[in-house]
Amino acid sequence: MTDLSADLVLQKQKLREKLRFRRKHFAANLGAMARLAAFRVLPAPLAELLAHHAVIGAYAAWGDEPDILPMFADIAATGALALPHHTARTDTMVFRRWRTDEPLEKGPWGIQQPLNEASLAAPSLIFCPLVGFDRQGSRIGQGGGHYDRYFAAYPDALRIGVGWSVQEIDAAPRESTDMTLDAVLTEQEFILCGDRL
């Protein structure tokens, strides 16, 4: 690792800590009712976009992440929703189909995921959690690179980050392996970041 890339990793790590703190306090101060009300209805442009995709990727919220699964209840009921899945901490992230009436289990990272026997899927539109973002589509994730590797393997899949508005920063530091987002959805707005949507 060069000094430049080591500095960038350290910069992202410090920024990640700051943004996690910001997210935690924002979510706590929202209050239970306001937090439950956020991310319950798809904005009109997104609802129209989802109609053109056979399988949608989403995630089960962890900690202070926005809980978006209620927003996709109708899609999940039809079997057109898929969630990230890990068999072990060392494996590659995949997506497995999940319906609202099916159980979720705790994966190796402590995050709820579909059961191992759920069908594999390759979503063409993916909603992913984030720790930080900027309006150019740069995303700061948890630091494991799971989503970036998945996005690199499936570059045609549209990528929409999901976070609270307080997670926005002016410019996120970028590594060569970081994949940009096509849009970001917050509790306040839907931000287009590129020209693929």
C-alpha positions in Angstrom: 0.0 0.0 0.0 1.4 3.4 -1.0 1.6 6.3 1.4 -1.2 8.0 -0.6 -3.6 5.1 -0.4 -2.8 4.6 3.3 -3.6 8.2 3.9 -6.8 7.9 2.0 -7.8 4.8 4.0 -7.1 6.7 7.3 -9.0 9.7 6.0 -12.1 7.6 5.2 -11.9 5.8 8.5 -11.9 9.1 10.5 -14.8 10.4 8.3 -16.7 7.1 8.8 -16.5 7.5 12.6 -17.7 11.1 12.4 -20.6 10.2 10.1 -21.6 7.2 12.2 -21.8 9.6 15.2 -23.8 12.1 13.3 -26.2 9.4 12.0 -26.7 7.9 15.5 -27.6 11.2 17.1 -29.8 12.3 14.2 -31.8 9.0 14.3 -32.1 9.2 18.1 -33.3 12.8 18.0 -35.9 12.0 15.3 -38.1 10.2 17.8 -39.7 6.9 17.3 -42.7 8.1 15.3 -40.8 10.2 12.9 -38.2 7.5 12.3 -41.0 5.0 11.6 -42.7 7.4 9.2 -39.5 7.9 7.1 -38.9 5.8 4.0 -42.5 4.3 4.0 -43.6 5.5 0.5 -41.6 5.4 -2.7 -41.2 8.8 -4.4 -43.1 8.9 -7.7 -40.0 8.9 -9.9 -38.8 5.8 -8.1 -42.1 4.0 -8.2 -42.1 4.4 -12.0 -38.5 3.3 -12.3 -39.1 0.1 -10.3 -41.9 -1.0 -12.6 -39.2 -1.6 -15.3 -37.1 -4.0 -13.2 -37.8 -7.6 -12.6 -35.8 -7.9 -9.4 -35.0 -5.1 -6.9 -32.2 -5.3 -4.4 -32.7 -3.8 -1.0 -31.3 -4.4 2.5 -32.4 -5.1 6.1 -31.5 -2.1 8.2 -28.8 -2.5 10.8 -28.4 -0.1 13.7 -29.3 3.5 12.7 -29.6 2.8 9.0 -33.0 3.8 7.5 -35.4 0.9 7.5 -36.6 0.7 3.8 -38.2 -2.7 3.8 -41.7 -1.4 4.5 -41.3 0.8 1.3 -40.9 -2.4 -0.7 -43.6 -4.5 1.0 -45.7 -4.9 -2.2 -42.6 -5.9 -4.3 -41.5 -8.3 -1.6 -44.9 -9.9 -1.6 -44.5 -10.8 -5.3 -41.1 -12.4 -4.8 -39.3 -9.6 -6.8 -37.2 -8.4 -3.9 -33.7 -9.6 -3.0 -31.5 -8.9 0.0 -27.8 -9.3 0.5 -26.5 -12.6 1.8 -23.2 -13.8 3.2 -22.5 -17.4 4.1 -19.3 -16.5 6.0 -17.3 -13.4 6.7 -14.9 -14.4 4.0 -17.3 -15.1 1.2 -18.5 -12.8 -1.6 -21.8 -11.0 -1.1 -24.7 -12.3 -3.1 -28.4 -11.5 -3.3 -31.2 -13.9 -2.4 -34.9 -13.5 -2.9 -37.1 -12.7 0.1 -40.8 -12.4 0.6 -42.5 -10.5 3.5 -43.9 -13.8 4.9 -40.5 -15.5 5.0 -38.2 -15.4 8.0 -34.8 -13.6 8.1 -31.8 -15.0 10.0 -28.8 -13.3 11.4 -25.8 -13.5 9.0 -22.1 -13.6 9.9 -22.0 -9.8 10.2 -25.0 -9.7 12.6 -27.3 -8.3 9.9 -30.6 -10.0 9.1 -30.6 -11.8 5.7 -32.6 -14.4 3.8 -32.2 -18.1 4.7 -29.4 -20.0 2.9 -31.9 -22.0 0.9 -33.5 -18.8 -0.6 -33.1 -18.5 -4.4 -30.1 -16.5 -5.7 -31.0 -13.4 -7.7 -29.2 -10.7 -9.7 -31.1 -7.4 -9.1 -30.9 -4.8 -11.9 -31.6 -2.0 -9.4 -30.1 -2.0 -6.0 -30.8 0.2 -3.0 -27.7 0.1 -0.7 -27.0 1.5 2.8 -24.2 4.0 3.3 -22.3 5.9 6.0 -21.8 9.0 3.9 -22.4 10.4 0.4 -21.9 13.4 -1.8 -23.9 14.7 -4.7 -21.5 13.4 -7.2 -22.4 9.9 -6.3 -19.5 9.0 -4.1 -20.4 6.7 -1.3 -18.7 5.8 2.0 -19.8 2.4 3.2 -18.9 0.4 6.2 -15.4 -0.3 5.0 -15.6 -3.9 3.9 -16.0 -3.2 0.2 -18.8 -5.8 -0.2 -21.1 -3.5 -2.3 -18.2 -2.0 -4.4 -17.1 -5.5 -5.3 -20.7 -6.5 -6.2 -21.2 -3.4 -8.2 -18.0 -4.0 -10.1 -19.1 -7.5 -10.9 -22.6 -6.3 -12.1 -21.8 -2.8 -13.5 -25.1 -2.5 -15.4 -27.2 -2.7 -12.2 -28.4 0.7 -11.2 -27.2 1.8 -7.8 -29.2 4.0 -5.3 -27.7 4.8 -2.0 -30.0 5.3 1.0 -29.2 7.4 4.1 -30.3 10.2 6.3 -29.8 13.7 5.0 -27.2 14.5 7.7 -24.9 11.9 6.1 -24.2 14.2 3.2 -20.8 15.7 2.9 -19.3 18.0 0.3 -16.9 15.5 -1.3 -16.2 11.9 -0.3 -12.6 10.7 -0.6 -12.4 8.1 -3.4 -10.3 5.0 -3.9 -9.9 3.4 -7.3 -12.2 0.5 -6.3 -15.1 2.8 -5.2 -18.1 2.6 -7.4 -20.3 5.7 -7.9 -24.0 5.8 -7.2 -26.6 6.7 -9.7 -28.8 8.4 -7.1 -29.2 8.9 -3.4 -32.5 8.7 -1.4 -32.8 10.5 1.9 -35.8 11.3 4.1 -35.9 14.7 2.4 -35.1 14.2 -1.3 -34.2 12.0 -4.2 -30.8 13.1 -5.6 -29.7 12.2 -9.1 -26.0 11.7 -9.3 -25.4 10.6 -12.9 -27.1 10.2 -16.2 -28.2 6.6 -16.0 -31.6 7.3 -14.5 
